[in-house]
Every structure is written in C-alpha cells, then in structure tokens.
Amino acid sequence: MRDAVEMIVKALVSNAEAVEVREVERDPKTVQIEVRVAPDDMGKLIGRQGKTVRALRSLLHAAGLKQRRRFILEIIE
C-alpha cells in the first residue's frame, strides 16, 4: 500500500524528490502511512477544502476493506 500512496503523491506534487512515505504498523490490523512533502507542495497534497487528501483516504479505506486492515493516512509537516 505504501508504494501506491507514494506513486499517487509524487504525481500530485511539483517536487517529487522531496516526497517521503513511511509505513508504521500500529497493531496487526492497523497500519499508519506517514507522508512528508516539501512545504511548497503541502497545499497541492491537501487540495481545496481538503478534497484531495480526503479522496486519498477514501482509496485507502476501500483497499483496507479488501485486505481486512485499517489504513490511517497522516500528513507530516
């Protein structure tokens, strides 16, 4: 799942080299995905009124239902 999130985020931002994605397993059924981008690209990742990040979280939710896991997306400044 980490690779898919990284690919999507790199396509959204201007500075793809600054993108860092980490996957932290909280417990066997929950995975936290942490995303770091350049400060200039933060607005592009979040989108107007948070629509872009909300859509990304919806994709993770749908993928999680299929895998019977919970994915949490965190944007780190």
HTML snippet that shows the backbone in 3Dmol.js (N, CA, C, O; Angstrom):
<script src="https://3Dmol.org/build/3Dmol-min.js"></script>
<div id="view" style="width:600px;height:400px;position:relative"></div>
<script>
const pdb = `
ATOM      1  N   MET A   1       0.822  -1.184   0.000  1.00  0.00           N
ATOM      2  CA  MET A   1       0.000   0.000   0.000  1.00  0.00           C
ATOM      3  C   MET A   1       0.876   1.262   0.000  1.00  0.00           C
ATOM      4  O   MET A   1       0.506   2.291  -0.565  1.00  0.00           O
ATOM      5  N   ARG A   2       2.023   1.160   0.634  1.00  0.00           N
ATOM      6  CA  ARG A   2       2.944   2.290   0.711  1.00  0.00           C
ATOM      7  C   ARG A   2       3.366   2.737  -0.677  1.00  0.00           C
ATOM      8  O   ARG A   2       3.441   3.934  -0.951  1.00  0.00           O
ATOM      9  N   ASP A   3       3.642   1.785  -1.548  1.00  0.00           N
ATOM     10  CA  ASP A   3       4.085   2.122  -2.899  1.00  0.00           C
ATOM     11  C   ASP A   3       3.002   2.838  -3.691  1.00  0.00           C
ATOM     12  O   ASP A   3       3.291   3.771  -4.440  1.00  0.00           O
ATOM     13  N   ALA A   4       1.764   2.408  -3.531  1.00  0.00           N
ATOM     14  CA  ALA A   4       0.657   3.046  -4.240  1.00  0.00           C
ATOM     15  C   ALA A   4       0.476   4.493  -3.780  1.00  0.00           C
ATOM     16  O   ALA A   4       0.281   5.389  -4.601  1.00  0.00           O
ATOM     17  N   VAL A   5       0.540   4.716  -2.479  1.00  0.00           N
ATOM     18  CA  VAL A   5       0.402   6.074  -1.940  1.00  0.00           C
ATOM     19  C   VAL A   5       1.553   6.945  -2.432  1.00  0.00           C
ATOM     20  O   VAL A   5       1.343   8.096  -2.816  1.00  0.00           O
ATOM     21  N   GLU A   6       2.756   6.407  -2.421  1.00  0.00           N
ATOM     22  CA  GLU A   6       3.920   7.166  -2.867  1.00  0.00           C
ATOM     23  C   GLU A   6       3.783   7.556  -4.342  1.00  0.00           C
ATOM     24  O   GLU A   6       4.107   8.684  -4.714  1.00  0.00           O
ATOM     25  N   MET A   7       3.310   6.645  -5.173  1.00  0.00           N
ATOM     26  CA  MET A   7       3.140   6.927  -6.597  1.00  0.00           C
ATOM     27  C   MET A   7       2.108   8.032  -6.823  1.00  0.00           C
ATOM     28  O   MET A   7       2.323   8.922  -7.646  1.00  0.00           O
ATOM     29  N   ILE A   8       1.000   7.979  -6.105  1.00  0.00           N
ATOM     30  CA  ILE A   8      -0.054   8.985  -6.250  1.00  0.00           C
ATOM     31  C   ILE A   8       0.437  10.347  -5.775  1.00  0.00           C
ATOM     32  O   ILE A   8       0.224  11.352  -6.453  1.00  0.00           O
ATOM     33  N   VAL A   9       1.088  10.389  -4.621  1.00  0.00           N
ATOM     34  CA  VAL A   9       1.560  11.663  -4.069  1.00  0.00           C
ATOM     35  C   VAL A   9       2.618  12.286  -4.977  1.00  0.00           C
ATOM     36  O   VAL A   9       2.608  13.497  -5.194  1.00  0.00           O
ATOM     37  N   LYS A  10       3.530  11.471  -5.509  1.00  0.00           N
ATOM     38  CA  LYS A  10       4.559  12.004  -6.404  1.00  0.00           C
ATOM     39  C   LYS A  10       3.953  12.581  -7.675  1.00  0.00           C
ATOM     40  O   LYS A  10       4.497  13.526  -8.246  1.00  0.00           O
ATOM     41  N   ALA A  11       2.840  12.028  -8.121  1.00  0.00           N
ATOM     42  CA  ALA A  11       2.166  12.552  -9.311  1.00  0.00           C
ATOM     43  C   ALA A  11       1.473  13.885  -9.020  1.00  0.00           C
ATOM     44  O   ALA A  11       1.274  14.695  -9.926  1.00  0.00           O
ATOM     45  N   LEU A  12       1.110  14.110  -7.771  1.00  0.00           N
ATOM     46  CA  LEU A  12       0.380  15.322  -7.399  1.00  0.00           C
ATOM     47  C   LEU A  12       1.280  16.533  -7.168  1.00  0.00           C
ATOM     48  O   LEU A  12       0.883  17.659  -7.467  1.00  0.00           O
ATOM     49  N   VAL A  13       2.468  16.322  -6.648  1.00  0.00           N
ATOM     50  CA  VAL A  13       3.317  17.432  -6.214  1.00  0.00           C
ATOM     51  C   VAL A  13       4.310  17.846  -7.295  1.00  0.00           C
ATOM     52  O   VAL A  13       4.541  17.109  -8.254  1.00  0.00           O
ATOM     53  N   SER A  14       4.892  19.022  -7.133  1.00  0.00           N
ATOM     54  CA  SER A  14       5.900  19.532  -8.073  1.00  0.00           C
ATOM     55  C   SER A  14       7.281  18.948  -7.787  1.00  0.00           C
ATOM     56  O   SER A  14       8.009  18.592  -8.714  1.00  0.00           O
ATOM     57  N   ASN A  15       7.640  18.848  -6.517  1.00  0.00           N
ATOM     58  CA  ASN A  15       8.953  18.376  -6.115  1.00  0.00           C
ATOM     59  C   ASN A  15       8.847  16.915  -5.658  1.00  0.00           C
ATOM     60  O   ASN A  15       8.739  16.634  -4.465  1.00  0.00           O
ATOM     61  N   ALA A  16       8.878  15.995  -6.622  1.00  0.00           N
ATOM     62  CA  ALA A  16       8.677  14.577  -6.311  1.00  0.00           C
ATOM     63  C   ALA A  16       9.834  13.983  -5.509  1.00  0.00           C
ATOM     64  O   ALA A  16       9.653  12.991  -4.802  1.00  0.00           O
ATOM     65  N   GLU A  17      11.028  14.587  -5.615  1.00  0.00           N
ATOM     66  CA  GLU A  17      12.176  14.051  -4.888  1.00  0.00           C
ATOM     67  C   GLU A  17      12.047  14.257  -3.384  1.00  0.00           C
ATOM     68  O   GLU A  17      12.661  13.527  -2.606  1.00  0.00           O
ATOM     69  N   ALA A  18      11.261  15.236  -2.968  1.00  0.00           N
ATOM     70  CA  ALA A  18      11.115  15.539  -1.542  1.00  0.00           C
ATOM     71  C   ALA A  18      10.052  14.676  -0.855  1.00  0.00           C
ATOM     72  O   ALA A  18       9.849  14.797   0.353  1.00  0.00           O
ATOM     73  N   VAL A  19       9.385  13.822  -1.598  1.00  0.00           N
ATOM     74  CA  VAL A  19       8.312  13.001  -1.029  1.00  0.00           C
ATOM     75  C   VAL A  19       8.912  11.839  -0.244  1.00  0.00           C
ATOM     76  O   VAL A  19       9.764  11.103  -0.743  1.00  0.00           O
ATOM     77  N   GLU A  20       8.447  11.691   0.994  1.00  0.00           N
ATOM     78  CA  GLU A  20       8.842  10.564   1.851  1.00  0.00           C
ATOM     79  C   GLU A  20       7.578   9.900   2.370  1.00  0.00           C
ATOM     80  O   GLU A  20       6.684  10.568   2.889  1.00  0.00           O
ATOM     81  N   VAL A  21       7.509   8.585   2.229  1.00  0.00           N
ATOM     82  CA  VAL A  21       6.353   7.832   2.702  1.00  0.00           C
ATOM     83  C   VAL A  21       6.858   6.716   3.594  1.00  0.00           C
ATOM     84  O   VAL A  21       7.710   5.921   3.198  1.00  0.00           O
ATOM     85  N   ARG A  22       6.320   6.667   4.810  1.00  0.00           N
ATOM     86  CA  ARG A  22       6.675   5.617   5.776  1.00  0.00           C
ATOM     87  C   ARG A  22       5.437   4.840   6.155  1.00  0.00           C
ATOM     88  O   ARG A  22       4.337   5.389   6.217  1.00  0.00           O
ATOM     89  N   GLU A  23       5.623   3.565   6.406  1.00  0.00           N
ATOM     90  CA  GLU A  23       4.518   2.724   6.846  1.00  0.00           C
ATOM     91  C   GLU A  23       4.843   2.226   8.253  1.00  0.00           C
ATOM     92  O   GLU A  23       5.864   1.572   8.467  1.00  0.00           O
ATOM     93  N   VAL A  24       3.974   2.540   9.205  1.00  0.00           N
ATOM     94  CA  VAL A  24       4.186   2.142  10.591  1.00  0.00           C
ATOM     95  C   VAL A  24       3.023   1.243  11.001  1.00  0.00           C
ATOM     96  O   VAL A  24       1.861   1.643  10.929  1.00  0.00           O
ATOM     97  N   GLU A  25       3.346   0.028  11.431  1.00  0.00           N
ATOM     98  CA  GLU A  25       2.312  -0.899  11.844  1.00  0.00           C
ATOM     99  C   GLU A  25       1.990  -0.671  13.317  1.00  0.00           C
ATOM    100  O   GLU A  25       2.826  -0.894  14.192  1.00  0.00           O
ATOM    101  N   ARG A  26       0.768  -0.226  13.574  1.00  0.00           N
ATOM    102  CA  ARG A  26       0.347   0.045  14.956  1.00  0.00           C
ATOM    103  C   ARG A  26      -0.024  -1.244  15.671  1.00  0.00           C
ATOM    104  O   ARG A  26       0.396  -1.469  16.806  1.00  0.00           O
ATOM    105  N   ASP A  27      -0.796  -2.077  15.024  1.00  0.00           N
ATOM    106  CA  ASP A  27      -1.138  -3.396  15.519  1.00  0.00           C
ATOM    107  C   ASP A  27      -1.384  -4.272  14.288  1.00  0.00           C
ATOM    108  O   ASP A  27      -1.313  -3.770  13.167  1.00  0.00           O
ATOM    109  N   PRO A  28      -1.669  -5.563  14.463  1.00  0.00           N
ATOM    110  CA  PRO A  28      -1.785  -6.440  13.287  1.00  0.00           C
ATOM    111  C   PRO A  28      -2.824  -6.005  12.247  1.00  0.00           C
ATOM    112  O   PRO A  28      -2.690  -6.350  11.073  1.00  0.00           O
ATOM    113  N   LYS A  29      -3.829  -5.278  12.641  1.00  0.00           N
ATOM    114  CA  LYS A  29      -4.883  -4.885  11.707  1.00  0.00           C
ATOM    115  C   LYS A  29      -4.844  -3.414  11.319  1.00  0.00           C
ATOM    116  O   LYS A  29      -5.642  -2.988  10.484  1.00  0.00           O
ATOM    117  N   THR A  30      -3.953  -2.633  11.889  1.00  0.00           N
ATOM    118  CA  THR A  30      -3.912  -1.189  11.631  1.00  0.00           C
ATOM    119  C   THR A  30      -2.526  -0.766  11.166  1.00  0.00           C
ATOM    120  O   THR A  30      -1.515  -1.098  11.785  1.00  0.00           O
ATOM    121  N   VAL A  31      -2.503  -0.021  10.056  1.00  0.00           N
ATOM    122  CA  VAL A  31      -1.252   0.483   9.507  1.00  0.00           C
ATOM    123  C   VAL A  31      -1.382   1.990   9.331  1.00  0.00           C
ATOM    124  O   VAL A  31      -2.356   2.476   8.756  1.00  0.00           O
ATOM    125  N   GLN A  32      -0.402   2.718   9.827  1.00  0.00           N
ATOM    126  CA  GLN A  32      -0.374   4.168   9.674  1.00  0.00           C
ATOM    127  C   GLN A  32       0.621   4.508   8.570  1.00  0.00           C
ATOM    128  O   GLN A  32       1.771   4.069   8.602  1.00  0.00           O
ATOM    129  N   ILE A  33       0.172   5.291   7.596  1.00  0.00           N
ATOM    130  CA  ILE A  33       1.029   5.712   6.498  1.00  0.00           C
ATOM    131  C   ILE A  33       1.310   7.194   6.689  1.00  0.00           C
ATOM    132  O   ILE A  33       0.395   8.017   6.688  1.00  0.00           O
ATOM    133  N   GLU A  34       2.592   7.527   6.854  1.00  0.00           N
ATOM    134  CA  GLU A  34       3.016   8.909   7.081  1.00  0.00           C
ATOM    135  C   GLU A  34       3.610   9.465   5.799  1.00  0.00           C
ATOM    136  O   GLU A  34       4.478   8.843   5.188  1.00  0.00           O
ATOM    137  N   VAL A  35       3.136  10.646   5.391  1.00  0.00           N
ATOM    138  CA  VAL A  35       3.596  11.273   4.157  1.00  0.00           C
ATOM    139  C   VAL A  35       4.226  12.616   4.490  1.00  0.00           C
ATOM    140  O   VAL A  35       3.644  13.432   5.205  1.00  0.00           O
ATOM    141  N   ARG A  36       5.431  12.834   3.958  1.00  0.00           N
ATOM    142  CA  ARG A  36       6.119  14.131   4.085  1.00  0.00           C
ATOM    143  C   ARG A  36       6.348  14.666   2.691  1.00  0.00           C
ATOM    144  O   ARG A  36       6.808  13.937   1.812  1.00  0.00           O
ATOM    145  N   VAL A  37       6.030  15.946   2.474  1.00  0.00           N
ATOM    146  CA  VAL A  37       6.294  16.602   1.196  1.00  0.00           C
ATOM    147  C   VAL A  37       6.972  17.939   1.474  1.00  0.00           C
ATOM    148  O   VAL A  37       7.049  18.379   2.621  1.00  0.00           O
ATOM    149  N   ALA A  38       7.461  18.574   0.423  1.00  0.00           N
ATOM    150  CA  ALA A  38       8.072  19.897   0.562  1.00  0.00           C
ATOM    151  C   ALA A  38       7.003  20.884   1.027  1.00  0.00           C
ATOM    152  O   ALA A  38       5.831  20.724   0.687  1.00  0.00           O
ATOM    153  N   PRO A  39       7.389  21.900   1.798  1.00  0.00           N
ATOM    154  CA  PRO A  39       6.406  22.878   2.291  1.00  0.00           C
ATOM    155  C   PRO A  39       5.600  23.547   1.176  1.00  0.00           C
ATOM    156  O   PRO A  39       4.426  23.866   1.365  1.00  0.00           O
ATOM    157  N   ASP A  40       6.227  23.760   0.016  1.00  0.00           N
ATOM    158  CA  ASP A  40       5.512  24.382  -1.102  1.00  0.00           C
ATOM    159  C   ASP A  40       4.428  23.477  -1.677  1.00  0.00           C
ATOM    160  O   ASP A  40       3.462  23.968  -2.261  1.00  0.00           O
ATOM    161  N   ASP A  41       4.575  22.167  -1.520  1.00  0.00           N
ATOM    162  CA  ASP A  41       3.628  21.211  -2.099  1.00  0.00           C
ATOM    163  C   ASP A  41       2.524  20.791  -1.137  1.00  0.00           C
ATOM    164  O   ASP A  41       1.643  20.016  -1.510  1.00  0.00           O
ATOM    165  N   MET A  42       2.557  21.283   0.076  1.00  0.00           N
ATOM    166  CA  MET A  42       1.569  20.886   1.076  1.00  0.00           C
ATOM    167  C   MET A  42       0.144  21.201   0.608  1.00  0.00           C
ATOM    168  O   MET A  42      -0.764  20.388   0.778  1.00  0.00           O
ATOM    169  N   GLY A  43      -0.042  22.375   0.025  1.00  0.00           N
ATOM    170  CA  GLY A  43      -1.372  22.764  -0.457  1.00  0.00           C
ATOM    171  C   GLY A  43      -1.863  21.879  -1.579  1.00  0.00           C
ATOM    172  O   GLY A  43      -3.056  21.589  -1.662  1.00  0.00           O
ATOM    173  N   LYS A  44      -0.960  21.444  -2.445  1.00  0.00           N
ATOM    174  CA  LYS A  44      -1.344  20.561  -3.546  1.00  0.00           C
ATOM    175  C   LYS A  44      -1.782  19.204  -3.028  1.00  0.00           C
ATOM    176  O   LYS A  44      -2.706  18.596  -3.570  1.00  0.00           O
ATOM    177  N   LEU A  45      -1.134  18.733  -1.993  1.00  0.00           N
ATOM    178  CA  LEU A  45      -1.494  17.435  -1.427  1.00  0.00           C
ATOM    179  C   LEU A  45      -2.838  17.502  -0.707  1.00  0.00           C
ATOM    180  O   LEU A  45      -3.651  16.585  -0.817  1.00  0.00           O
ATOM    181  N   ILE A  46      -3.065  18.572   0.019  1.00  0.00           N
ATOM    182  CA  ILE A  46      -4.312  18.702   0.769  1.00  0.00           C
ATOM    183  C   ILE A  46      -5.473  19.034  -0.165  1.00  0.00           C
ATOM    184  O   ILE A  46      -6.559  18.474  -0.020  1.00  0.00           O
ATOM    185  N   GLY A  47      -5.258  19.933  -1.116  1.00  0.00           N
ATOM    186  CA  GLY A  47      -6.314  20.293  -2.058  1.00  0.00           C
ATOM    187  C   GLY A  47      -7.260  21.320  -1.477  1.00  0.00           C
ATOM    188  O   GLY A  47      -7.193  21.658  -0.295  1.00  0.00           O
ATOM    189  N   ARG A  48      -8.139  21.810  -2.327  1.00  0.00           N
ATOM    190  CA  ARG A  48      -9.125  22.796  -1.868  1.00  0.00           C
ATOM    191  C   ARG A  48     -10.093  22.151  -0.897  1.00  0.00           C
ATOM    192  O   ARG A  48     -10.722  21.136  -1.196  1.00  0.00           O
ATOM    193  N   GLN A  49     -10.197  22.757   0.255  1.00  0.00           N
ATOM    194  CA  GLN A  49     -11.065  22.288   1.342  1.00  0.00           C
ATOM    195  C   GLN A  49     -10.780  20.835   1.717  1.00  0.00           C
ATOM    196  O   GLN A  49     -11.659  20.139   2.225  1.00  0.00           O
ATOM    197  N   GLY A  50      -9.548  20.374   1.467  1.00  0.00           N
ATOM    198  CA  GLY A  50      -9.145  19.027   1.852  1.00  0.00           C
ATOM    199  C   GLY A  50      -9.669  17.922   0.959  1.00  0.00           C
ATOM    200  O   GLY A  50      -9.646  16.754   1.348  1.00  0.00           O
ATOM    201  N   LYS A  51     -10.140  18.264  -0.232  1.00  0.00           N
ATOM    202  CA  LYS A  51     -10.753  17.255  -1.099  1.00  0.00           C
ATOM    203  C   LYS A  51      -9.763  16.222  -1.618  1.00  0.00           C
ATOM    204  O   LYS A  51     -10.109  15.048  -1.743  1.00  0.00           O
ATOM    205  N   THR A  52      -8.539  16.638  -1.923  1.00  0.00           N
ATOM    206  CA  THR A  52      -7.558  15.696  -2.464  1.00  0.00           C
ATOM    207  C   THR A  52      -7.146  14.678  -1.410  1.00  0.00           C
ATOM    208  O   THR A  52      -7.122  13.478  -1.685  1.00  0.00           O
ATOM    209  N   VAL A  53      -6.825  15.137  -0.224  1.00  0.00           N
ATOM    210  CA  VAL A  53      -6.419  14.210   0.832  1.00  0.00           C
ATOM    211  C   VAL A  53      -7.603  13.345   1.268  1.00  0.00           C
ATOM    212  O   VAL A  53      -7.411  12.190   1.648  1.00  0.00           O
ATOM    213  N   ARG A  54      -8.796  13.873   1.220  1.00  0.00           N
ATOM    214  CA  ARG A  54      -9.984  13.090   1.560  1.00  0.00           C
ATOM    215  C   ARG A  54     -10.190  11.966   0.542  1.00  0.00           C
ATOM    216  O   ARG A  54     -10.564  10.853   0.911  1.00  0.00           O
ATOM    217  N   ALA A  55      -9.946  12.256  -0.732  1.00  0.00           N
ATOM    218  CA  ALA A  55     -10.064  11.232  -1.771  1.00  0.00           C
ATOM    219  C   ALA A  55      -9.008  10.147  -1.587  1.00  0.00           C
ATOM    220  O   ALA A  55      -9.292   8.963  -1.770  1.00  0.00           O
ATOM    221  N   LEU A  56      -7.803  10.546  -1.228  1.00  0.00           N
ATOM    222  CA  LEU A  56      -6.736   9.576  -0.982  1.00  0.00           C
ATOM    223  C   LEU A  56      -7.078   8.694   0.216  1.00  0.00           C
ATOM    224  O   LEU A  56      -6.818   7.491   0.199  1.00  0.00           O
ATOM    225  N   ARG A  57      -7.645   9.277   1.227  1.00  0.00           N
ATOM    226  CA  ARG A  57      -8.058   8.493   2.408  1.00  0.00           C
ATOM    227  C   ARG A  57      -9.195   7.539   2.055  1.00  0.00           C
ATOM    228  O   ARG A  57      -9.264   6.434   2.592  1.00  0.00           O
ATOM    229  N   SER A  58     -10.089   7.959   1.156  1.00  0.00           N
ATOM    230  CA  SER A  58     -11.173   7.076   0.711  1.00  0.00           C
ATOM    231  C   SER A  58     -10.630   5.875  -0.046  1.00  0.00           C
ATOM    232  O   SER A  58     -11.123   4.760   0.124  1.00  0.00           O
ATOM    233  N   LEU A  59      -9.616   6.092  -0.882  1.00  0.00           N
ATOM    234  CA  LEU A  59      -8.981   4.980  -1.585  1.00  0.00           C
ATOM    235  C   LEU A  59      -8.352   3.993  -0.605  1.00  0.00           C
ATOM    236  O   LEU A  59      -8.470   2.779  -0.768  1.00  0.00           O
ATOM    237  N   LEU A  60      -7.686   4.530   0.408  1.00  0.00           N
ATOM    238  CA  LEU A  60      -7.078   3.667   1.419  1.00  0.00           C
ATOM    239  C   LEU A  60      -8.131   2.883   2.195  1.00  0.00           C
ATOM    240  O   LEU A  60      -7.922   1.723   2.550  1.00  0.00           O
ATOM    241  N   HIS A  61      -9.253   3.526   2.449  1.00  0.00           N
ATOM    242  CA  HIS A  61     -10.339   2.848   3.170  1.00  0.00           C
ATOM    243  C   HIS A  61     -10.876   1.681   2.337  1.00  0.00           C
ATOM    244  O   HIS A  61     -11.097   0.588   2.858  1.00  0.00           O
ATOM    245  N   ALA A  62     -11.083   1.922   1.038  1.00  0.00           N
ATOM    246  CA  ALA A  62     -11.595   0.864   0.166  1.00  0.00           C
ATOM    247  C   ALA A  62     -10.593  -0.292   0.054  1.00  0.00           C
ATOM    248  O   ALA A  62     -10.983  -1.459   0.083  1.00  0.00           O
ATOM    249  N   ALA A  63      -9.310   0.033  -0.071  1.00  0.00           N
ATOM    250  CA  ALA A  63      -8.284  -1.006  -0.136  1.00  0.00           C
ATOM    251  C   ALA A  63      -8.209  -1.771   1.186  1.00  0.00           C
ATOM    252  O   ALA A  63      -7.977  -2.980   1.202  1.00  0.00           O
ATOM    253  N   GLY A  64      -8.406  -1.063   2.275  1.00  0.00           N
ATOM    254  CA  GLY A  64      -8.379  -1.695   3.589  1.00  0.00           C
ATOM    255  C   GLY A  64      -9.518  -2.671   3.798  1.00  0.00           C
ATOM    256  O   GLY A  64      -9.350  -3.699   4.453  1.00  0.00           O
ATOM    257  N   LEU A  65     -10.677  -2.352   3.243  1.00  0.00           N
ATOM    258  CA  LEU A  65     -11.809  -3.270   3.347  1.00  0.00           C
ATOM    259  C   LEU A  65     -11.499  -4.587   2.646  1.00  0.00           C
ATOM    260  O   LEU A  65     -11.850  -5.664   3.130  1.00  0.00           O
ATOM    261  N   LYS A  66     -10.840  -4.483   1.506  1.00  0.00           N
ATOM    262  CA  LYS A  66     -10.489  -5.684   0.759  1.00  0.00           C
ATOM    263  C   LYS A  66      -9.452  -6.535   1.494  1.00  0.00           C
ATOM    264  O   LYS A  66      -9.516  -7.764   1.468  1.00  0.00           O
ATOM    265  N   GLN A  67      -8.511  -5.878   2.139  1.00  0.00           N
ATOM    266  CA  GLN A  67      -7.435  -6.586   2.847  1.00  0.00           C
ATOM    267  C   GLN A  67      -7.768  -6.870   4.305  1.00  0.00           C
ATOM    268  O   GLN A  67      -6.988  -7.503   5.016  1.00  0.00           O
ATOM    269  N   ARG A  68      -8.927  -6.401   4.745  1.00  0.00           N
ATOM    270  CA  ARG A  68      -9.354  -6.538   6.145  1.00  0.00           C
ATOM    271  C   ARG A  68      -8.360  -5.909   7.106  1.00  0.00           C
ATOM    272  O   ARG A  68      -8.031  -6.464   8.154  1.00  0.00           O
ATOM    273  N   ARG A  69      -7.888  -4.713   6.706  1.00  0.00           N
ATOM    274  CA  ARG A  69      -6.972  -3.928   7.534  1.00  0.00           C
ATOM    275  C   ARG A  69      -7.468  -2.491   7.539  1.00  0.00           C
ATOM    276  O   ARG A  69      -8.308  -2.107   6.726  1.00  0.00           O
ATOM    277  N   ARG A  70      -6.943  -1.715   8.452  1.00  0.00           N
ATOM    278  CA  ARG A  70      -7.290  -0.297   8.539  1.00  0.00           C
ATOM    279  C   ARG A  70      -6.046   0.510   8.235  1.00  0.00           C
ATOM    280  O   ARG A  70      -5.004   0.319   8.861  1.00  0.00           O
ATOM    281  N   PHE A  71      -6.158   1.430   7.254  1.00  0.00           N
ATOM    282  CA  PHE A  71      -5.047   2.287   6.890  1.00  0.00           C
ATOM    283  C   PHE A  71      -5.368   3.700   7.338  1.00  0.00           C
ATOM    284  O   PHE A  71      -6.451   4.218   7.064  1.00  0.00           O
ATOM    285  N   ILE A  72      -4.417   4.322   8.032  1.00  0.00           N
ATOM    286  CA  ILE A  72      -4.555   5.699   8.503  1.00  0.00           C
ATOM    287  C   ILE A  72      -3.526   6.532   7.782  1.00  0.00           C
ATOM    288  O   ILE A  72      -2.338   6.214   7.817  1.00  0.00           O
ATOM    289  N   LEU A  73      -3.961   7.602   7.124  1.00  0.00           N
ATOM    290  CA  LEU A  73      -3.052   8.481   6.403  1.00  0.00           C
ATOM    291  C   LEU A  73      -2.771   9.712   7.234  1.00  0.00           C
ATOM    292  O   LEU A  73      -3.693  10.436   7.609  1.00  0.00           O
ATOM    293  N   GLU A  74      -1.501   9.957   7.527  1.00  0.00           N
ATOM    294  CA  GLU A  74      -1.073  11.126   8.280  1.00  0.00           C
ATOM    295  C   GLU A  74      -0.160  11.961   7.406  1.00  0.00           C
ATOM    296  O   GLU A  74       0.760  11.433   6.782  1.00  0.00           O
ATOM    297  N   ILE A  75      -0.407  13.264   7.356  1.00  0.00           N
ATOM    298  CA  ILE A  75       0.467  14.179   6.635  1.00  0.00           C
ATOM    299  C   ILE A  75       1.335  14.864   7.663  1.00  0.00           C
ATOM    300  O   ILE A  75       0.835  15.563   8.544  1.00  0.00           O
ATOM    301  N   ILE A  76       2.644  14.664   7.551  1.00  0.00           N
ATOM    302  CA  ILE A  76       3.616  15.205   8.495  1.00  0.00           C
ATOM    303  C   ILE A  76       4.214  16.478   7.919  1.00  0.00           C
ATOM    304  O   ILE A  76       4.633  16.498   6.762  1.00  0.00           O
ATOM    305  N   GLU A  77       4.257  17.546   8.719  1.00  0.00           N
ATOM    306  CA  GLU A  77       4.848  18.810   8.259  1.00  0.00           C
ATOM    307  C   GLU A  77       6.336  18.801   8.425  1.00  0.00           C
ATOM    308  O   GLU A  77       7.001  19.782   8.091  1.00  0.00           O
TER     309      GLU A  77
END
`;
const viewer = $3Dmol.createViewer("view");
viewer.addModel(pdb, "pdb");
viewer.setStyle({}, {cartoon: {color: "spectrum"}});
viewer.zoomTo();
viewer.render();
</script>
